[in-house]
Structures are given as structure tokens and as C-alpha cells.
């Protein structure tokens, strides 16, 4: 860059020397100076284009491509994240539905088991009550038999004393049994 400045100054001095030693004014037009200025400007533009603008534009294009790539990648990741979020929401809804089904199935199974246990308990209770009734009836029957025998023994002894007659035991039992059979069983 400095070389161009020196080159410009050299050409400017050269033009100044060729035209004579008159002092140029600031407003005077010097065609040689204009031509050399244009030539130097064109050379400067050509050199800048070759040396600076090419790499600068290449760097800017690379940077632009990198930014575009980053934006596209971010959009792609954003789209994937939205799809993943939707998929997760769908899976959560499915899992919630399955959990509800499992809870409902468990509740139904629990109710069924409870009903079965209650039915078995009721059945067992009914069987126990029936067995207790049978045992009570048997014990009552046994007690009645024992009572009949005791009454017959007491009656025999009382009759012996009253009648003072001795009857044999089988006859006495028959008489008492006949008497007891006539007594109501309430």
C-alpha cells in the first residue's frame, strides 16, 4: 500500500517536472496527473481484487455457508425435538391409558376376590351354623334319652316302693317306655 503512495508521488513529481517549474494551483487541472491517477487507481483496484477481495469474499462466503449450515442444523434439531416431544406425549398418553386399564383390572380382580372370600366365609358360616344345630339336636336327643332313662329308673324305684311288688326289670322298662312314648316331645 505504501508502495503505491510512493509510486503516485514519483509520477506526480515526474509530471510536475515535465510541465515546467511553475507552481501548480489546487484548482488547476493537470491531464497527466489525472491519467496517472486513473492508472494507479485501476492497478490498485486490480491488486486489491487479487490480493484482498478474493480471500475476503471467500472468507465471507465460507462464513455465510457456515451460518446457513448452522441455521439449517438448528432447524433440523428443533424439528426433531418437536417430533420427539410429540412422540413422548403419545407414549405418556399410552402409558397413562395402560396404567388406568391395569388399575381397573386390579380393582375388578380385588372386587371379585373380595366377593369370593365373602361368599366362602358366608358358606363356611352357614355350614358351621348347620353343624352346630345338628350337634345341638344330637346333644338334645342324647339328653332326652338320658333324661328318659333317669325318669324310668326313678319311676321304677317309686313304683316299687308304692306297689311293694317286685316286677322284673324288663317288664318295668316296657311299662315306662310306653308311658314316655305317650308324653309329647316338646
C-alpha positions in Angstrom: 0.0 0.0 0.0 2.8 2.4 0.8 4.5 1.4 -2.4 1.5 2.7 -4.3 1.7 6.0 -2.5 5.4 6.4 -3.3 4.7 5.4 -6.9 2.0 8.1 -7.1 4.2 10.7 -5.7 7.0 9.8 -8.1 4.7 10.1 -11.0 3.3 13.3 -9.7 6.8 14.8 -9.4 7.6 13.5 -12.9 4.6 15.2 -14.3 5.5 18.4 -12.4 9.0 18.4 -13.8 7.8 17.8 -17.4 5.4 20.7 -17.4 7.9 23.1 -16.1 8.7 24.7 -12.9 5.5 26.5 -12.5 3.8 26.1 -9.2 0.5 24.2 -9.7 -2.6 25.6 -8.1 -5.0 23.5 -6.2 -7.8 24.2 -8.7 -5.8 23.7 -11.9 -6.5 20.6 -14.0 -3.5 18.6 -14.9 -4.4 15.9 -17.6 -1.2 13.9 -17.0 -1.9 13.7 -13.3 -5.5 12.6 -14.0 -4.3 9.8 -16.3 -1.7 8.6 -13.9 -4.2 8.8 -11.1 -6.7 6.7 -13.1 -3.9 4.2 -14.0 -2.8 3.9 -10.4 -6.4 3.5 -9.2 -7.0 0.7 -11.7 -3.8 -1.0 -10.7 -4.7 -0.6 -7.1 -8.2 -2.0 -7.7 -6.7 -4.9 -9.6 -4.2 -5.6 -6.9 -6.9 -5.3 -4.1 -9.1 -7.6 -6.1 -6.4 -10.2 -6.5 -4.8 -9.9 -3.1 -7.6 -8.8 -0.7 -11.1 -9.1 -2.1 -10.8 -12.7 -3.3 -9.8 -14.1 0.1 -12.1 -11.6 1.8 -15.1 -12.6 -0.3 -14.1 -16.3 0.0 -14.0 -15.9 3.8 -17.3 -14.1 3.8 -18.9 -16.8 1.6 -17.5 -19.5 3.9 -18.8 -17.7 6.9 -22.2 -17.3 5.2 -22.3 -21.0 4.3 -21.3 -21.9 7.9 -24.1 -19.7 9.3 -26.6 -21.2 6.8 -25.5 -24.7 7.8 -25.8 -23.8 11.5 -29.3 -22.4 10.9 -30.4 -25.5 8.9 -28.9 -27.8 11.6 -30.7 -25.8 14.3 -34.0 -26.0 12.4 -33.5 -29.7 11.9 -32.7 -30.3 15.6 -35.7 -28.1 16.5 -37.9 -30.2 14.2 -36.5 -33.5 15.7 -37.0 -32.2 19.2 -40.7 -31.3 18.4 -41.2 -34.8 16.9 -39.6 -36.4 19.9 -41.7 -34.3 22.2 -44.9 -35.4 20.4 -43.7 -39.0 20.5 -43.1 -38.7 24.2 -46.5 -37.1 24.7 -48.1 -40.0 22.8 -46.2 -42.6 24.8 -47.1 -40.9 28.0 -50.8 -40.9 27.0 -50.5 -44.6 26.1 -48.7 -45.4 29.4 -51.4 -43.5 31.3 -54.1 -45.4 29.5 -52.4 -48.7 30.2 -52.0 -47.7 33.9 -55.7 -47.0 34.1 -56.5 -50.3 32.5 -54.2 -52.1 34.9 -55.7 -50.2 37.9 -59.2 -51.1 36.7 -58.3 -54.7 36.1 -56.7 -54.9 39.6 -59.8 -53.2 41.1 -62.1 -55.7 39.4 -59.9 -58.6 40.4 -59.9 -57.3 44.0 -63.7 -56.9 44.0 -64.1 -60.4 42.6 -61.7 -61.8 45.2 -63.5 -60.0 47.9 -66.8 -61.3 46.7 -65.4 -64.9 46.6 -63.9 -64.5 50.1 -67.3 -63.2 51.4 -69.2 -66.0 49.7 -66.8 -68.6 51.1 -67.0 -67.0 54.5 -70.8 -66.9 54.3 -70.9 -70.5 53.2 -68.4 -71.6 55.9 -70.5 -69.7 58.5 -73.7 -71.3 57.2 -72.1 -74.8 57.4 -70.8 -74.1 60.9 -74.3 -72.9 62.0 -75.9 -76.1 60.5 -73.3 -78.3 62.1 -73.8 -76.5 65.4 -77.6 -77.1 65.0 -77.0 -80.8 64.3 -74.7 -81.1 67.3 -77.3 -79.3 69.5 -80.1 -81.6 68.2 -77.9 -84.6 68.9 -77.0 -83.4 72.3 -80.6 -82.6 73.0 -81.6 -86.0 71.8 -78.9 -87.6 73.9 -80.0 -85.5 76.9 -83.6 -86.6 76.3 -82.6 -90.2 76.1 -80.6 -89.8 79.3 -83.5 -88.0 80.9 -86.0 -90.8 79.8 -83.7 -93.4 81.3 -83.3 -91.5 84.5 -87.0 -90.8 84.8 -87.7 -94.5 84.1 -85.2 -95.5 86.8 -86.8 -93.1 89.2 -90.3 -94.2 88.3 -89.3 -97.9 88.7 -88.0 -97.2 92.2 -91.0 -95.1 93.1 -93.4 -97.8 91.8 -91.6 -100.5 93.7 -91.9 -98.6 96.8 -95.5 -97.7 96.2 -96.7 -101.1 95.0 -94.2 -103.0 97.0 -94.4 -105.5 94.4 -91.4 -106.6 92.6 -91.5 -106.6 88.9 -88.7 -107.8 86.8 -86.7 -105.1 85.2 -87.7 -105.8 81.5 -91.4 -105.5 82.4 -90.8 -102.3 84.2 -88.8 -100.8 81.3 -91.6 -101.7 78.9 -94.2 -100.0 81.1 -92.1 -96.9 81.4 -91.2 -96.8 77.7 -94.9 -97.0 76.8 -95.6 -94.2 79.3 -92.8 -92.0 78.0 -93.9 -92.5 74.4 -97.3 -91.1 75.3 -95.6 -88.0 76.6 -95.3 -85.2 73.9 -91.7 -84.5 72.8 -91.9 -80.7 73.1 
